[in-house]
Amino acid sequence: MSRAFFLVCVSVCGGLLRADEPAADPTQATAAADRYETRRIHDPNGIGKFYMGREIAHVMGFAGAAWLERSTREEEERLTLLIRALRLKPGDVVADIGAGSGVISMLMAEPILPGGKVLAVDVQQEMLDRLKAYCQQLGVENVEPIRGTQKRSGLKPASVDMAIMVDVYHEFEYPYEMLADISKALKPGGRLVFVEYRKEDPAVPIKEVHKMTQAQVRLEAEQPEFGLSWLETVHVLPMQHVIIFRKQAAAESGPAGGSGQQ
């Protein structure tokens, strides 16, 4: 595989546009209504919908491909360092949530051989088709495109060793529902990785609603019903947090955080 080629492929972070959803029952609809708040006055780069005090950002979809394909991306984001920090191993089943055309999926595909698989989840069929074409072109056989929805990843329960979201979670229109679904897809002991631009750092040249603080990520991810506990925050990227959570086994109680850096 050509790593340079991978790094200029578009990883449309999120690309999470509306898709058909099964009708929710009235109880679920009421809970969702209480969970989210809509405000008339809000950041123009957000959708005016708030969750746990945070405004949800507009999706950067296919129209943003030129920026995502920029030749300076590796220098700015150091994706090779990210892949190294994930400590992938042969045989792992990993999910790339909001995979777009698959640059992250492609970079993860090789370290998990032999026997490993990347489940590349996106809601845009055109991006999944593009990903499939790249895989065929490059002879990559262990990346499987999966069509998700706004509220569901399409992953089977207890099926993945690690799920990763690179600059995508802050754009989920239904973050609670997506985290509930993704957490169910993790095997006991599996890891969930958030890669988000650091809102704590005003020097990071990204629109404010497209950044998240580590505290906000933990607030949203560590809700008891998800069964996730903070494991570590890896500080290797120039502008982004790499915040890693662990799925607790059913018998576990209380936090199971690791010894990572804060």
Summary of the structure (lengths in Angstrom):
residues: 262
radius of gyration: 17.4
end to end distance: 35.0
largest distance: 51.7
contacts: 836
relative contact order: 0.16
helix: 32%
strand: 26%
